[in-house]
Amino acid sequence: MAQLRIALAQINPTVGDLAGNAALILDSALRAESEGAHLLAVPEMALTGYPVEDLALRPSFVQGARAALDRLAADLADRGLGELVVVVGYLDGTPNNQPRLGRPAGSPVNAAAVLHRGEVLVRSAKHHLPNYGVFDEYRYFVPGDTLPVVRVRGIDVAVAICEDLWQDSGPVAATAEAGAGLLLSINASPYELDKDDVRYELLARRAAEAGCTLAYVNQIGGQDELVFDGDSIVVDAGGAVLARAGQFVDELLVADLDLPAATVSTDTAPIGSAPAQDSTASNGMIIRRVVATAEPVEPYEARPGAVTPRLDDLAEVYQALVLGLRDYVRKNGFSTVVIAVSGGIDSALVAAIACDALGARNVYGVSMPSRYSSEHSKDDAADLAQRTGLHYETVPIAPMVDAYLKTLADSGTPMTGLAEENLQARVRGTALMALSNQRGHLVLATGNKSELAVGYSTLYGDAVGAYAPIKDVSKTMVWALSRWRDEEAARRGEVPPIPRNSIEKEPSAELRPGQKDTDSLPPYEVLDEILDLYVAGDHGREEIESRGFGPELVERVLTLTDRAEYKRRQYPPGTKISAKAFGRDRRLPITSRWRESA
């Protein structure tokens, strides 16, 4: 057995910021060197950020990524870090490949590079390309066919990229045949609830199949609708956790490993030359062996790896929402947000998330009462502001609504019923956008997944905004998160941010006298069960009815959901926390005559 100290850099890159991401990697290398690490790994496409989407199809961006990689290799050597072996995810192209059907020359690849002594020692491309859920990698990339096996301090380290672990065969099977002592996987794996449990089970299984210890590094941070949770982990071939990083935090996870010394004979090639030795695995993958450092390290006293406890489910979701919002705001160049605070539970939770993400001094709440707003709702909005410390102001909308109503009536089209109700919401939306334009705030929409599913929102009204933090949070989870956040505050000896009355009172849009959500919707506990079956589970009407829901109720909910697709397409992006979120996960035609309830 031989020793190896590895460092997994759980960093937060930004898509397109090649210089900034390179600086993050260089800083991680400095920290790894100070910890005495022999090998550093950073996440999948850390140099470019992930996902780059159609930026991958721009030759200028591919060339920029390649140039940034070369500069990073040189900068590492210039900073005295040349002996540290660094595995970096980046965007590459295939300019020298012969064109063939489905694989034109120059096609982009999702790549990994091993940097050592100022040079790129070896490059490889992701073999399995995901094309489900939020992933479209077949649109952008061509698959690789090579497994690099790099000798580091006398130990053979195989390098794989994210989906290469989630699919059978491929790099994992080739790793076993190569006799590697360590399988290193670099990842940009988005968060969803319970994924940490699924992830561990997968890694334990793959480590057993590869017959060696597996080290998994994942990024953190928000990127549009996605949020990445980190949760980097090292497991041995028996599934034992040797080290595990925290969730949603920047961290350098360092682990001392006892690994089998390399036994395959390899002729050492000079740095930058052709690989020392290629062979072909039984599944057709090319095993490419290169040598960084052949000599093992002198025995040293190992330190036990840190194993950070997992967050519970509600804490996990809440941290995902906080990080997703924080990064969306800051990475897009904003510093402040504005929210319509109604006194209801949705706006209260969004305000609490915003204050935790950005600080209360950067959150502006606006109460916009109409003639139908209850006194308790106005009081609850003011109470929220006092509890959180956010900026608070009141902009009554009744005069504006009256002006609209009079103008439209004078033109021959008086507003009544639903049109009048929606007009109030649209006046509020107009006022919010005016404040945003004048003051430079980013507007947050406060709708939840349940309302978005059935179209219980007003386009250009409460749907206005640049980001919707709870877009993927069901109404029942909104209540659960609000209670959790208040309980967490009490546990810390802090003031609970969300007024108890906002949590306990019956939901209402307050657009007409005595209005309640249940006037037009079933109780949210029932609605969310049906929506989970239909939206997340893709179950049809008959199967949903077989779960005990009445035919009329099922038909009503499914019809509302189908008809609201055009609204969802126009809704702002929001943090994905479920297995199937509206947006990238669920893509249905707006124009469609298919109805499950027909």
C-alpha positions in Angstrom: 0.0 0.0 0.0 1.0 3.6 -0.7 -0.1 6.9 0.8 -1.7 9.8 -1.0 -3.1 13.0 0.3 -5.9 14.3 -2.0 -7.7 17.7 -1.9 -11.2 18.1 -3.4 -12.0 21.8 -4.0 -15.7 22.4 -3.6 -15.8 25.8 -5.3 -18.4 28.2 -6.8 -17.5 29.0 -10.4 -19.5 31.4 -12.6 -20.4 30.5 -16.2 -18.2 32.4 -18.7 -15.9 34.0 -16.1 -12.7 32.3 -17.3 -10.3 34.6 -15.4 -12.4 34.5 -12.2 -12.8 30.8 -12.2 -9.0 30.3 -12.9 -8.4 32.5 -9.8 -10.6 30.2 -7.7 -8.7 27.2 -8.9 -5.4 28.8 -8.3 -6.5 29.8 -4.8 -7.6 26.2 -4.2 -4.2 24.9 -5.3 -2.5 27.3 -2.9 -4.7 25.9 -0.1 -4.1 22.3 -1.2 -0.3 22.9 -1.2 -0.4 24.4 2.3 -2.2 21.3 3.4 0.5 19.1 1.9 -1.8 17.6 -0.8 -0.3 15.6 -3.6 -3.4 15.7 -5.8 -6.0 18.4 -6.2 -9.3 18.0 -8.1 -11.8 20.7 -9.0 -15.3 20.2 -10.4 -16.5 19.4 -13.9 -16.1 22.4 -16.2 -14.9 24.5 -13.3 -12.8 26.7 -15.6 -15.8 27.7 -17.7 -18.7 27.2 -15.2 -21.5 24.7 -15.8 -23.8 24.4 -17.7 -22.5 26.6 -20.5 -25.4 25.7 -22.8 -25.0 27.1 -26.3 -21.8 28.9 -25.4 -20.2 25.5 -26.1 -21.1 26.0 -29.7 -19.2 29.2 -30.1 -15.6 28.5 -31.4 -14.4 31.7 -29.7 -15.5 30.4 -26.3 -13.9 27.0 -26.8 -10.7 28.7 -27.9 -10.9 31.0 -24.9 -11.3 28.0 -22.5 -8.3 26.2 -24.0 -6.2 29.3 -23.7 -7.3 29.8 -20.1 -6.3 26.2 -19.3 -2.8 26.7 -20.7 -2.5 30.0 -18.7 -3.6 28.2 -15.6 -1.0 25.5 -16.0 1.7 28.1 -16.4 0.4 30.2 -13.5 0.4 27.1 -11.2 4.1 26.5 -12.0 5.0 30.2 -11.7 3.4 30.2 -8.2 5.6 27.2 -7.1 2.8 24.7 -7.4 4.2 22.7 -10.4 4.6 19.5 -8.4 1.0 19.5 -7.3 -1.0 17.4 -9.7 -4.2 19.3 -10.6 -7.3 17.8 -12.3 -9.4 20.5 -13.9 -12.8 20.4 -15.7 -13.0 22.6 -18.7 -14.5 23.0 -22.3 -12.4 21.7 -25.1 -12.9 21.0 -28.8 -11.8 18.2 -31.2 -10.1 20.1 -34.0 -8.0 17.2 -35.1 -10.7 14.6 -35.3 -11.8 13.3 -38.7 -15.4 14.4 -39.4 -18.0 11.7 -39.5 -21.8 11.4 -39.2 -22.9 12.9 -35.9 -19.4 14.1 -35.0 -18.2 17.0 -37.0 -14.6 18.1 -36.6 -14.1 20.7 -34.0 -17.1 19.5 -32.0 -17.0 20.6 -28.3 -16.3 18.1 -25.5 -16.9 18.3 -21.8 -13.3 17.7 -20.8 -10.9 17.0 -18.0 -7.2 17.9 -18.0 -4.4 16.9 -15.7 -1.9 19.7 -15.1 1.6 19.2 -13.8 4.8 21.2 -13.9 3.4 23.9 -16.1 2.0 21.6 -18.8 -1.2 19.8 -19.7 -0.2 16.2 -19.1 -3.3 14.6 -20.6 -6.8 15.5 -21.7 -9.9 13.4 -21.8 -13.6 13.9 -22.6 -16.7 12.8 -20.8 -17.9 9.4 -22.1 -21.6 9.3 -21.0 -23.5 12.4 -22.0 -26.8 13.0 -20.1 -29.8 13.9 -22.1 -32.7 13.9 -19.6 -34.2 16.2 -17.0 -32.2 19.5 -17.0 -29.4 18.0 -19.1 -29.0 18.5 -22.9 -25.4 17.4 -23.4 -26.0 15.6 -26.6 -26.9 19.0 -28.0 -23.5 20.5 -27.2 -20.9 17.8 -26.9 -19.5 14.7 -28.5 -18.6 11.8 -26.2 -15.1 10.7 -25.4 -13.6 7.3 -25.6 -10.6 7.5 -23.4 -10.0 6.8 -19.7 -6.8 8.6 -18.5 -4.9 6.7 -15.8 -2.4 9.0 -14.2 0.4 7.8 -12.0 0.6 10.1 -9.0 3.2 9.3 -6.3 3.3 5.7 -7.5 -0.5 5.2 -7.5 -2.6 4.9 -10.6 -5.5 7.4 -10.6 -8.3 7.0 -13.1 -10.3 10.2 -14.0 -14.0 10.2 -14.9 -16.5 13.0 -15.3 -19.9 13.1 -13.5 -22.4 11.1 -15.7 -19.6 8.5 -16.3 -20.6 7.3 -12.8 -24.3 7.4 -13.2 -24.4 5.1 -16.2 -23.3 1.4 -16.3 -20.0 0.2 -18.0 -17.8 2.9 -19.6 -15.1 4.4 -17.5 -16.0 2.5 -14.3 -15.6 -0.9 -15.9 -12.4 0.3 -17.6 -11.1 1.5 -14.3 -11.5 -2.0 -12.9 -9.6 -3.5 -15.8 -6.9 -0.9 -15.6 -6.3 -1.9 -11.9 -6.4 1.7 -10.8 -5.9 2.4 -7.1 -8.2 5.4 -7.1 -11.1 6.5 -9.3 -11.4 10.3 -9.2 -14.7 11.8 -10.5 -15.1 15.5 -11.2 -18.7 16.7 -11.1 -21.3 19.4 -11.6 -24.3 17.6 -10.2 -27.3 19.8 -9.5 -29.2 19.6 -6.2 -32.6 18.1 -5.7 -34.2 16.9 -2.5 -32.9 13.5 -1.3 -30.1 13.4 -3.9 -27.4 13.1 -1.2 -28.8 9.7 -0.3 -29.0 8.6 -3.9 -25.5 9.9 -4.6 -23.9 8.0 -1.7 -25.6 4.7 -2.7 -24.4 5.2 -6.3 -20.8 6.0 -5.3 -20.6 3.0 -3.0 -21.8 0.8 -5.8 -19.4 2.2 -8.3 -16.5 2.0 -5.9 -17.2 -1.7 -5.5 -17.5 -2.2 -9.3 -14.2 -0.3 -9.9 -12.6 -2.3 -7.1 -10.9 0.8 -5.6 -11.5 3.9 -3.5 -13.6 6.6 -5.2 -13.2 10.3 -4.7 -16.1 12.6 -5.9 -15.8 16.4 -6.0 -18.8 18.5 -6.8 -19.3 22.3 -7.2 -21.5 24.6 -5.2 -23.5 27.6 -6.2 -26.4 28.8 -8.2 -26.6 29.0 -12.0 -29.9 30.3 -13.3 -32.5 27.7 -12.2 -29.9 25.2 -10.9 -28.2 25.1 -7.6 -25.3 22.8 -6.7 -24.9 21.5 -3.3 -21.3 20.2 -3.1 -21.4 17.2 -0.8 -18.0 16.0 -2.1 -17.2 12.6 -0.7 -14.6 9.8 -0.6 -15.7 6.2 -0.2 -13.6 3.0 -0.2 -14.3 -0.1 -2.2 -16.4 -1.4 0.6 -18.6 1.7 0.7 -17.2 3.2 3.9 -17.2 7.0 4.0 -13.6 8.2 4.5 -14.3 11.9 4.2 -17.3 14.1 3.3 -17.7 17.8 2.8 -20.5 20.0 3.8 -23.5 21.0 1.7 -23.8 24.4 0.0 -20.5 25.6 1.4 -17.1 26.5 -0.2 -14.7 23.9 1.2 -11.4 22.2 0.5 -11.9 18.5 1.6 -8.5 16.9 2.4 -8.2 13.2 2.9 -5.2 10.9 3.5 -5.7 7.6 1.7 -3.9 4.2 1.8 -4.1 2.9 -1.7 -2.6 0.0 -3.7 0.7 0.9 -5.3 0.7 0.7 -9.1 1.8 -2.6 -10.5 1.5 -2.0 -14.3 4.8 -1.3 -15.9 4.7 2.1 -17.7 7.6 3.8 -19.6 7.8 7.3 -18.3 7.2 9.8 -21.1 8.6 13.3 -21.0 6.0 15.9 -20.0 4.0 17.1 -23.1 4.9 14.0 -25.2 2.6 11.3 -26.4 1.1 9.1 -23.7 3.3 6.4 -22.3 1.0 3.5 -23.0 -2.4 2.9 -24.5 -4.5 -0.2 -24.3 -8.1 -1.1 -25.0 -10.6 -2.2 -22.4 -13.1 -5.0 -23.1 -15.9 -2.3 -23.5 -13.8 -0.6 -26.2 -12.6 2.3 -24.1 -9.0 3.4 -24.5 -7.0 3.2 -21.3 -4.3 5.9 -21.6 -1.6 5.7 -19.0 0.6 8.7 -18.2 3.1 9.4 -15.4 3.1 12.5 -13.3 5.2 11.3 -10.4 6.3 7.6 -10.2 8.0 7.7 -6.8 5.8 7.0 -3.7 5.8 9.5 -0.9 7.8 8.8 2.3 5.5 7.4 5.0 3.8 10.1 7.0 1.3 10.3 9.8 -2.2 10.3 8.3 -4.9 12.6 9.5 -8.5 11.3 9.8 -10.8 12.7 7.1 -13.6 15.0 8.1 -17.1 13.7 7.7 -19.6 16.5 7.9 -23.1 15.5 9.0 -25.9 15.9 6.5 -28.6 18.6 6.8 -32.2 17.5 7.5 -34.6 17.8 4.5 -36.1 21.2 5.3 -32.7 22.7 6.2 -31.3 21.3 3.0 -34.1 22.8 0.9 -33.9 26.2 2.6 -30.1 26.4 2.1 -30.6 25.6 -1.5 -33.1 28.4 -1.9 -30.8 30.9 -0.1 -27.8 30.0 -2.2 -29.7 29.9 -5.5 -31.1 33.4 -4.9 -27.9 34.9 -3.6 -25.9 33.7 -6.7 -28.6 34.7 -9.2 -28.6 38.3 -7.7 -24.9 38.7 -7.4 -23.7 36.9 -10.4 -26.0 39.0 -12.5 -24.6 42.2 -11.1 -27.4 43.2 -8.7 -27.1 44.0 -5.0 -30.7 44.7 -3.9 -34.1 43.2 -4.4 -37.7 44.4 -4.0 -40.6 42.2 -3.0 -44.3 42.8 -2.8 -45.1 41.9 0.8 -48.8 41.2 1.2 -48.9 39.8 4.7 -49.3 36.3 3.3 -47.2 33.3 3.7 -45.5 33.2 0.3 -44.2 36.8 0.3 -43.1 36.3 4.0 -41.1 33.2 3.1 -39.5 34.9 0.1 -38.6 37.9 2.2 -37.0 35.6 4.9 -35.0 33.8 2.2 -33.9 37.1 0.6 -32.8 38.5 4.0 -30.8 35.4 4.7 -29.2 35.4 1.2 -28.4 39.1 0.9 -28.8 40.7 4.3 -31.9 42.7 5.3 -30.2 46.0 4.3 -30.4 44.8 0.7 -34.1 43.8 0.8 -36.9 46.2 0.1 -40.5 45.3 0.9 -43.4 47.2 -0.5 -46.9 46.8 0.8 -49.5 47.7 -1.8 -52.9 47.6 -0.2 -56.1 47.8 -2.2 -59.6 48.5 -1.0 -60.0 44.7 -0.3 -56.8 44.3 1.8 -57.6 43.3 5.3 -56.2 45.2 8.3 -54.6 42.0 9.6 -52.7 41.5 6.2 -51.4 45.1 6.4 -50.4 44.5 10.0 -48.7 41.2 9.1 -46.7 42.8 6.3 -45.5 45.5 8.8 -44.7 42.9 11.4 -42.6 40.9 8.8 -40.6 44.1 8.1 -40.0 44.7 11.8 -38.9 41.1 12.4 -36.5 40.9 9.5 -35.2 44.4 9.5 -35.9 44.9 5.7 -36.7 48.3 4.3 -40.4 48.8 4.3 -42.8 51.2 2.5 -46.5 51.4 1.7 -47.7 52.3 -1.8 -51.6 52.3 -1.8 -52.8 51.1 -5.2 -56.5 52.1 -4.9 -56.0 55.5 -6.6 -54.2 53.8 -9.5 -56.7 51.1 -9.9 -59.5 53.6 -9.8 -57.8 55.6 -12.6 -57.5 52.5 -14.7 -61.1 51.5 -14.1 -62.4 55.0 -15.0 -60.3 55.3 -18.1 -61.4 51.9 -19.4 -65.1 52.5 -18.5 -65.0 55.9 -20.2 -63.6 54.1 -23.3 -66.6 51.8 -23.3 -65.2 48.7 -21.6 -66.0 48.7 -17.9 -64.0 46.1 -15.8 -65.9 43.6 -13.7 -65.3 40.2 -12.0 -62.1 38.5 -12.8 -60.9 41.3 -15.1 -61.2 43.8 -12.2 -59.4 41.4 -9.8 -56.5 40.8 -12.2 -56.2 44.6 -12.9 -55.3 45.1 -9.2 -52.5 42.5 -9.5 -51.3 44.1 -12.7 -51.2 47.6 -11.1 -49.1 46.1 -8.3 -46.8 44.6 -10.9 -46.4 47.9 -12.7 -45.6 49.7 -9.5 -42.9 47.1 -8.6 -41.3 47.3 -12.0 -41.3 51.1 -11.8 -39.5 51.0 -8.4 -37.1 48.5 -9.9 -36.3 50.7 -12.9 -35.9 53.8 -10.8 -33.9 52.3 -8.0 -32.1 49.4 -9.6 -33.6 46.7 -7.5 -34.2 43.2 -8.9 -37.9 42.2 -8.5 -38.6 38.9 -6.9 -41.8 37.0 -7.8 -43.4 35.2 -4.8 -45.5 32.5 -6.5 -45.2 28.9 -5.4 -45.3 25.7 -7.4 -48.8 24.8 -6.5 -50.2 28.1 -7.8 -48.0 28.0 -10.8 -49.2 24.5 -11.7 -52.9 25.5 -11.8 -52.4 29.0 -13.2 -53.4 30.7 -10.0 -51.3 33.8 -10.8 -51.8 36.9 -13.0 -49.5 37.4 -15.9 -47.9 40.9 -15.8 -49.2 41.1 -12.2 -47.9 39.0 -9.4 -46.0 37.0 -12.0 -43.6 40.0 -12.7 -40.0 39.7 -11.6 -36.6 38.6 -12.6 -36.4 35.6 -10.2 -38.9 33.4 -8.4 -37.2 31.9 -5.3 -40.1 29.5 -4.4 -41.2 28.6 -7.9 -40.4 24.9 -7.3 -41.7 24.8 -3.7 -45.3 23.5 -3.2 -47.7 25.3 -0.9 -47.5 22.6 1.7 -43.7 22.9 1.7 -44.0 26.7 1.9 -45.8 26.2 5.3 -43.3 23.6 6.4 -40.3 25.7 5.5 -41.8 28.8 7.2 -42.3 26.8 10.4 -38.8 25.4 10.2 -37.2 28.8 9.7 -39.1 30.2 12.7 -38.2 27.2 14.9 -34.5 27.5 13.8 -34.5 31.2 14.8 -36.0 30.4 18.2 -33.4 27.6 18.6 -30.6 30.2 18.0 -32.2 32.8 20.3 -33.2 35.0 17.4 -36.5 36.7 16.5 -38.5 34.3 14.2 -38.7 36.2 10.9 -42.1 35.0 9.7 -45.2 36.3 11.6 -47.2 33.5 13.2 -50.4 34.9 11.7 -49.0 34.7 8.2 -48.5 30.9 8.7 -51.8 30.2 10.4 -54.3 32.3 8.5 -56.2 30.9 5.6 -54.6 31.9 2.2 -56.3 34.6 0.2 -55.4 36.8 -2.8 -57.6 39.5 -1.3 -58.8 40.7 -4.7 -62.5 40.8 -3.8 -64.4 40.8 -0.5 -64.0 37.7 1.6 -62.0 35.9 -1.0 -60.2 32.6 -0.1 -58.0 30.4 -2.2 -60.3 27.5 -1.5 -63.1 29.3 -3.4 -61.4 28.2 -6.6 -59.0 25.5 -5.5 -59.2 22.3 -3.4 -57.3 22.4 -0.1 -53.6 22.6 -0.8 -52.9 19.3 1.0 -55.1 17.6 -1.5 -54.0 19.7 -4.5 -50.3 19.0 -3.8 -50.8 15.3 -3.7 -52.5 15.3 -7.1 -49.9 17.6 -8.6 -47.1 15.4 -7.4 -48.6 12.5 -9.1 -49.3 14.4 -12.3 -46.4 16.7 -12.6 -43.6 14.8 -11.0 -44.8 11.3 -11.6 -46.4 11.8 -15.1 -49.3 9.6 -14.0 -52.5 9.7 -16.0 -56.1 10.4 -14.9 -57.1 6.8 -14.3 -54.0 6.1 -12.1 -54.5 9.3 -10.1 -58.2 8.4 -9.5 -57.1 4.9 -8.4 -55.3 6.6 -5.5 -58.6 7.6 -4.0 -59.2 11.0 -5.6 -62.7 11.8 -7.1 -63.0 11.9 -10.9 -64.4 15.5 -10.9 -61.6 16.8 -8.7 -58.9 15.1 -10.8 -60.4 16.4 -14.1 -60.5 19.9 -12.6 -56.9 19.9 -11.4 -55.5 18.3 -14.5 -57.4 20.7 -16.8 -56.2 23.7 -14.8 -52.6 22.4 -15.0 -52.8 21.8 -18.8 -54.3 25.1 -19.6 -51.7 27.0 -17.6 -48.7 26.0 -19.7 -48.6 29.4 -21.5 -48.4 31.1 -18.1 -45.5 29.0 -16.9 -43.5 29.7 -20.0 -43.6 33.4 -19.1 -42.8 33.0 -15.5 -39.4 34.0 -14.1 -36.8 31.4 -13.5 -36.5 30.0 -10.0 -34.4 27.6 -8.0 -34.9 23.9 -8.7 -35.3 21.8 -5.6 -37.4 18.9 -6.7 -36.9 16.0 -9.0 -39.1 17.7 -11.7 -39.3 21.4 -11.8 -41.3 23.5 -14.2 -39.0 24.8 -16.9 -36.0 22.7 -17.9 -37.3 19.5 -16.4 -40.8 19.5 -17.8 -41.2 20.6 -21.4 -44.7 20.4 -22.8 -46.2 22.1 -25.8 -48.4 25.2 -25.2 -50.5 24.4 -28.2 -51.9 20.9 -27.6 -55.3 19.3 -27.7 -54.4 16.3 -25.6 -56.1 16.3 -22.2 -55.8 13.6 -19.6 -59.2 14.7 -18.4 -60.9 14.4 -21.8 
